[in-house]
Amino acid sequence: MQTAVVDYFLEAHRKARFEHHVLKENVLEQVAEAFGLVPSPETVDRLRVIIWDWLRREDIEETQCLLGECQRPVPWHLFLQILDAMKQRCDQSGSFVPTVAFFKSFGLEGTVYEGGKKTKGGYSLPRQFIELVASAGLVGVVALAGWRASEFGFSYSDIQRNRNMDKLDQYAFPHRYQVDWYVYKTSGRVRQLREVTFSAVAIAERLGRMHGSDGDRPCLYGTFNRKIPSQSEESVLKAVSGLWPHYVQHYAGFELIDNWESWQNLAQVEASGDLLTMDQYREKERLLVSRSADEWNELSIDGNLREAYRRTREEWPQLAFFFRKSVGDKKDWVNQYRNGTLRPDWRALLDAHLSDDTRDWLSSLSEVECRSGETSKTIHSEVLGEALYPSPHAFRHMWAEAIYRRFDGDAGWMIRSQFKHISRTMWLAYIRDKDNRAGHQLVKIRVINSLVHNYIKNHGEGYAGEMNKLLRRLLRQTRVQSQEQQMELAEQLANIEVENIKANPWGYCLLMRRTRYRARCVEEGEPMRHNASPELCLGCVHNLMQTTNVEWMLFQIASHVEILNNPVVPDIFKQPSFELVRNVTRHVRTLNARHEALPELESVLTSYKLRAA
């Protein structure tokens, strides 16, 4: 029996490992080069979709069609040859069977075999690991969708796939995906089609396989012993809150800080002339496995990461108490606290966070009142205070902010890569929901504030566009020196000067109150920002570009460069292409005067001007 289970696992792992490997960013870049394609972000995204669809459907006709529509047609035999070679290399890399050490590297505690049943020590290590991965997948979809907790009970068959007709990103993502499901709060029992990203669909498919979902059963979570399987709220809440302890203790960025601080402590011991103990020596050897001594000494920790680390670790005791169910040690905890019999660490926590007035109020309550849910809720709320904690509702606000920041160079890779292809349909569906309007306004102000603050902090380096000129003039006229002054100016601009913000692949539109009439999209005195396009925006006073917008713009003007180079096209039809290429060239030169594309762009522009003279 054990041999059969191990064999089944190894076969499943081989397939999953190959899929994981072939869809990685750096591997797809190598695949693009092997196909003779430029490994741009758009090409990498396109190949990921093509390969993923082929592994799922093995639809030869569709795959050949998509390969033929690449910037350079990819021969069918070459596609199969490259995939087969990669599969063979993966299969030859050896088998993998998880060990106790593997499970415990994720912070899990327990033993390997417990018959799959919950014991006093908790579930077995494999079971804990599976639940951890399943929770991470569900939380990933919650973050990528920005929906309410009650709206995730759909099956994989409820996801519809259609051809992407949006020219803005149809090359990178040939398909659009929509979930045919209920939005209970606004539409009751009437199904709605709502768009989701490719990444969300890929996670949903994997979760469906993990949970053994089929037919009309939910694909994002297990439904064993569920009376109403499609009710998703409990599963979502459990996953979102249940994953937080692992994030606090084992997030890679936080572990890096832990290790860096350990290295600093060891360095201080050695600098003092003391010998390392045996445990300290083993710790140093462990650290040197991942980085050399020079790398540890020169390591710089991002300020935002430090602040996130400090806050999550400091606030964790409050959240750990809040998440703990009122059973076992915490049963009748309010009365225990009042009587002085509560666990010492919890008693100290409550002493630190409850006001004198609250403690006096507790003393006046009867035992029955102390056991009421309202009393418990009141105390929990005060203990939490301003502590940050995860919730599906918080993810909805984060989703909105991520949409604004998806083309921002100061945003993290995850936001840029996962949200850059959010469609206008998805965004409009969010802001039309009246429940989101107040939160959306706050998010908008926060994003404008952050964007302007980063601009001031970086002294305008890495920015271009007409808005860049305006902000530079403003900074020259304003004496901004201290951090407090920077924050004050950013807040003033965000709340007073900037009326609205819109994120585009070619840069931000920061609509200023005093210059709104000069917007290039204006019609009858009103800016029509839904008509935004590179042709309109790049010369507009409200456009602010960043370095991260450059590659998208170069990709988009490739066809315009071809038009300018084509002697058959009459010059009169080349004028719009000339204006666009000239604007892009000007902005690229501002952002990176040594960009490799500049010589070709300048040559094309010069040739056109000579012919038109």
N, C-alpha and C positions, 0 to 999 in steps of 0.2 A: 504493500500500500504506500509506504513512504517513498519507495523508488518511483512509483507511478506519479505521485504528487510532485516530486522533484523534477521528473522529466517534463511534466505538463508545465511547471513553472519556467523551466529553462527555455522551452519553445516559445512561450508567451513573452518571456523577457527578451529573447533574441529579436522578435518582431518589434516590440516596443522600443528597444535600444536602437534599432536601425531607423525607425521613424523619428525618434528624438534626435538622432545624429544628423540625419539628412535634412532636417528642417531648421537646424541651428544657423544663425546669421552668418558666421564665418564660413561654414560649409557651403551654404547657398551662394556666397560670393565666389568660392572656388568653382562651383558648378556653373555659374554664369560665365566665368572666364573660359571654362572648358567648352561651353556652347558658343564661344566667340562673342559674348555679349558684354557690355560695360556693366560692371557690378554695382550699379546705382541702387539706392534704397528702393526705388520703384520696381526695378528689375528683380531685386531680391524678394520683395513682397509678391510679385507676380509668380515667380518660380515656386515660392512656398505654397501658394494656392494650387498651382498646376500639379505639383508633386503630391500634395495632400489629397487632392481629388482623385488622382490616379491610383494611389494606394487604397482609397476607399471604394471607388467605383469601377476602376479598370475599364473606363469608357474610351476605347481607342479613337473613335471618330472625334469626340469632343476634345481629347487631349491633343491630338494632331492639329486640330483647328486652333487651339490656344497657343501651341508652340509656333505655328505658322504666322501668328499675329504678333510675335515678339518683334522687337526693333530689328532684329535680323532673324529670319526663319530658322528654327532649330530642326535639323533632320531627325526623323523618328528613330532611325537606327542608332543615332548618337545618344538620344535621350535614354533609350533602353540600355545601351552599352555603359553609360556613366552610372546609372542607378545600379546595374548588376555588379559593376566593379566595386562600388561603395558597399553594397550588401555583403559581398564576399569578404571585404576587409573587416567589416563589423563582425561577421560570423567567426573570423579567425582570431579575434581579439580575446578569446577565452570566455569561459562560462562564469556566471556570477550567482552565488547563493548567499543571501544575507546572513550575517552572523550577529551574535549578541552585541559585539562591539559596534557593528553598523547601526543597529537600532539605538544604542545608547548614545551614539554621536549626535542624535537628534534630541537629546535631553529626555529620552523615555526611560522609565524605570520599571522593573519587574522581571519576570522570567519568560522564556520562550514558550514553554508548553503549559497551558492551563486549561486544556480541553476546549478553548474558545469561549469559556463561560467566565462571567465576572466573578472574581473572588475578593476576599478582603483586601488584597493588594492591588486590585484593579484588573483590567483585561491583560491578556498576554501581550508581549512586545509586538508580534506581527499584527495583532488586531489593533493595537494602539496606533501603529504606523499607518495602517490602511485608513483608519478614521482620521488621522492627521492629514493625510494626502487628500482624502475626500473632502474634508472641511476646507482645505486650501483651494481646491478646485471650485467649490461652491462660492466661497468668498471672492474668488477671482471673477466669476460671472456676475456676482452682485456689484462688484466695483466697476466692471466694464459696461453694465447695463444702466445703472442708476435708477432702478425701479424700487417699488415698495416691497417689503418682505413677503407680502401675500401674493405676489405676481410671478412666482418662479415654479409653479406646479406643472408646467407644460412637459409634454413628452418630446422625444427627438423627432417624431413624425409630425409634430406641430410646427417644425421649422421649415419654411419654404425657401427655395433657392431660385433666383431669377437672374437674367442677364443684367449687368450693370450698364445703364445707358447714360450715366453721368460722365461727361467727357473730362471732368476735373480729375477723376481718379480711376477711370475704367481700365486703364492700362495696368496699374498696380493691383487692382482688385476686380477681376472680370465679372464677379458675381456679387449680388446683393442678397442678404439673408433677412427674412422677416419671420417673427414668431406669431402664430395665429393663436392668441390666448386672451384671457380675461384681464381687464383692468377694473377690479371689483369696486374700488372707491368711486370711480367716475362713470363707469359704464355698466356696472352690475353684471348680469349674466349674458351680456352681449360681447362676443369675441371681437378683438381688434387686431389688426396687423401692425406690429411694431418692429422696427428695424434693429438688428443687433450686428456687432462686428464679426468678422471672420474669426478672430481670436476667441470670442465668446462661444461661437459655434464649435470650434475645435475642442475647447474644454468640455462643452456639453456632451460631445460625442464620446470623449474618453471617459467622462463620469458615467455615462449611460452604460458603457461596457463594464466599468468597474462594479456598478450596482446591479448588473444583469437586467437592466430595464428593457422592456420590449412592449410593442403595441402602444397602448395609450397611457402607460405608467410613466410617472415623472422620471426624467433622466438625470436630474441634478442631485438627487439625494435618495437614500434607501427608503423603501416604503413597507418594510416587513412589519406586520402587526399594526398597520395604520388603518383606522376605520375609514378615513377620507384621505386617500393618498395625495390628492391634488392640493390639499391645504399645506402651503409651504412655509408659513410664517414661523412655526416652531423650529423647523429644520434650519432656516436661515438665521434666526436669532441664536440658536445653539452654536452654529458654525462660526458666526462672526465673533461672539464673545469667547467661545472655547478656544479659538486660535490665538487670542491675544497673549496669554501667558507664554506661549512658544515664541511669539514675536519679541516680547520684552526680554526674554532670556537668551534667545538663540538667533535673532536677526543677524545676518552676516556682518552688517556695518557695526552693530553693537559689540559683537564678538571681536571684531578688529580692534575696537577701542579697548576692550578688556585685555587683549593680548599686548597691545601697545603699552598700556599702563603697567602690565606685568614686566615687560622688557625694561621700561624706565626704572622700575623698582630694583630689578636685578642689576642694572647699570649703576645705580646709586650705591648698592652694596659693594660692587667691585671697585668703584671709584674711592670708596672709603678705606680700601685696603683689606677688607674682611674677605674670608674665604666663603664660597657658596656652600650651603648645606647640600646634602644629597638630593633632597626634594627640589631645591632651587636649581641645582645642576641639571636635573631631569627636565625641569620646566624650560630652561634655556635651550636644551637640545630640541625640545618640542617646537619651540618658536623658530629655531633655525631651520627646521624642515620646510617651513612655508616662505621664509624670507632670510636673506643674508643679514649679517650684523649691520652692514652699511645701509641696507634698505630699511631696517628697523630704525636706525638712528636718523635717517633722512625723511622718514614718513611724516606726512602732513595730514592732519585730520580736519575735514571740512567743518566750518563753524556751525552750519545748520545741523549736521550729523551729531556734533557734540551736544547741541541744545536738545535735540530729540532724544538722545541717549540719557542725558541728565533728567529730563522731565519724565520719561517713561519709567526709569528705574526708581526715581523718587516717589512717584505716584502709585507704583505698583502695589504697595501694602494696602492702600485705600481700596483699590480695585479688587484685589484678591479677597478682601473682606466682603465687598459688595457682591461679588460673583458667587461666593460660598453660600450654598443652600442652608436654610435654617433647620438643619438636622444634625444629629451627632453632637459635637462640641458646641455647635451654634444654636442648638435647640433652646428656645425660650431665652435667647441671648440678652434681650433688653432687661429682663428681671435679673439675670445673672450679673449684668454690668452694675445694676443698681445695688445689688446685694454684695458686690465685691468678689464674686466667685467666678467671674468670666476669665478665660485664659489670659495670662499676664500680657502677652504681646498685643492681643486685641484690646485689652483694657487700656494699655498705654496709647494705642492708636486712637481710641475714642476720647481719652483725656486730652490728646493733642489737638483734636479737630472739633470737639464740641464746645460751644460757648458756655459761660457760667449760667446764662439765662436758660439754656436748654437743659443743663444738668439740674437746675432748680425745678424746672417744669417736670422732668422725669421723677423727681422725688415726690411730687405732688400727685402722681398717678397711682391708681390701684393696680394690683397684679393683673387683673383682667384687661385693663386699659393698656398695660405694657405689652400684652400679647396681641394687640390688634394690629392689623396690617397697616393702618394709617400711621400708627406710632413708629413702626419699623421703617416705613417709607420716609417719614420725616427725618429720622436720625440718619438713615442711609444717605439721604440727599445732602445733609449738612456735612457728613464725613467725606463725601465725594467732592463737594465744593466746586472748584474750577478744574478738577482733574479731567484729563481727556480720556475718553473711553470709546470703544468701537460700537457702532450701531448701524443698522441698515439705513436709517435716516441720515446719519452722518455721511455715509457713502454717497447718498444722493447729492449732498452739497459738494462733496469732493469731486463727483463726476462733473458737475457744472464748472467748477474751477479748472479741472483738467482740460475741458473743452477749450476754454479761453487760453490755457497755457500750452496747448499741444504743439505749437510751432515755435515755442519760446526756447531760446538757447539756454536760459537759466533753469528751465524745467528738467527734471530727471529723464533718463533714457526711457523708462517705462511709460511715462506720460507721452513723450514724443512718438514712440513707436506704436503704442496701442490706441491712441486717440486721434492721430493725425488724419485718419480717413473717416471720421464721424461725418455722416451726411447731414445736409440741411434739414432733411425730413426728421431725423432723430432729434436734432436740436430744437426745432419748432415744436415737436410733440412735448418736449420737456417744458419749454417756457410758456406754452399755452395752458398747461395744467395749473389751475389757480393756486393749488397747494404749494407750488414751487416759487411763486412770484416774489414773496417777501425775501426768502432765502436767496433767490437769484440776484436781487438788487444788492444785497450785502456782499455776495460773492464777487459781483462786478466791481464794486468799490475796492474790495480787497485786492483783486487782480491788478487794477489800475495803479493802486498804491504800491504794490510790489514791483510792478514793471518800472514805474518812474523812479522808485528808490534804487533799483538795480542800475538804472541808467545813470543816476547821480553818483552812485558808489563807484561805477566803472568809468566815470568821467567821459561818458559818451563813446568809449572805445568799443568797437564791435557792432556799431549801429550805422544805418544809412537811411536815406529817404528825406523828403521835405520836412517831416516832423523832427527829424534829427537836427536839421539846421535851426528850427525854431527853438528846440530845447537847448541847443548849444548857446544861442544868443541869450536865452533866459538865464543860463548858468553864469555867463560872463557878466550879466548885469546884477546878479545876486551873489552876495558873499555867503557861501555855504562851506563851513569848515568842519564843525563837529558832527558826530553821529546824530545828535539830537536835532541839529539844524537840518540835516539831510532828511530825517524822518518828517520834520515839520513841513518842509517844502514839498515833499512827496504827497503828504496828506492834503496840503492846500491844493495842489494840482489835481489830485484824484477827486476831491469833493467839490471844488469850485470851478476849475478851468475846464476839465475834461467832462464832457456831457455823456459820452457813451464809448463803448469799445467793441470791436469785432475782430476776431482772429481769422486770418486768411493764410494760405500757404505762402503767399508772397509778402507777408508782413502784417502787422497790426494796423487797424484803422482806429486812431485815437481822435474821435470827433470833438473838436474844441468849440466851446460855446461862441467865442468871439469870431471864429473863422468858419463856422458851419456853412455860411452862404457861399464860400469859395470851394466847397467840396465838388469834385469833378463829376460826381454822380447826381448832382442836385437837379431837381425838376420842379419848376414853379416855386422856387425858394426852399424846397425841402430835400435833404439828402436822401437818396434812394439806395441805401447800402446793400439791399438785396440784389442789386444789379452789379455788384462788385466784380471786377475782373482785372487781370494784370494791366491790360491796355488802359483802363480807366485809372487805376489806383497808383501806379508807380510814379506818376507825375503829380499826384495830389498832395496838398499841403498836410493832410492828416496821416499819410503813410509812414510807418516806422518799420524798417527792415532790420533783421539781425543776420549774423553769419549763418545760422541754421536755415535761413530761407534761400541761400544761394544755390544749393544743388537742385532744389525743386525748380527754381526759375530757369536754370540752365537746361534742365530736362525739358521744360515746357517750351522754350524758344527754339529747340532743335529744328522743328519744322519751318519756323520763320527764317532761320539761317539758310535752310535749303532753298526757300523761295527766293531769297536775295541772291543766292548763287546760281539760280536757274536762269539761263539766258532766254528761255522760251517765254517766261512770264513777263508781260509788259510792265514797264517801270511804274506806271500809274497805279498798278495793283500791289506794288511792293512798298508803297509809302507807309501803310499801317505797320507792316513787319519791320521796316526800318526804324520807326519811332519806338517800337517795343524793344527791339534788340539794342538800340542806343541807350534807352533808359536802364535796361538790365546791365549793360556794360558799365555804365556810369556808377551804378550801385555796387557792382562787384568790385570795381576798382577802389571804391571807398572802403569796402570791407576787407579786401585782400588784394593789394596792389600787385602781388606776385602770383595770382591765381593762374593755373596752367591754361585755362580757357581764354584768357584775355587776348593773347596774340591772334588767335583765330577770329575772335569777335571783332577786334579792331581792324583786321585785314578785310573782313567782309564789309564792314561799314565804310572803310576807305574806298574800296572798289566800287561800291554803290554810288558814293558821292562823286567819284570821278566820272562814272557813266552818266550821272544825272546832271553834271555841270554843263 
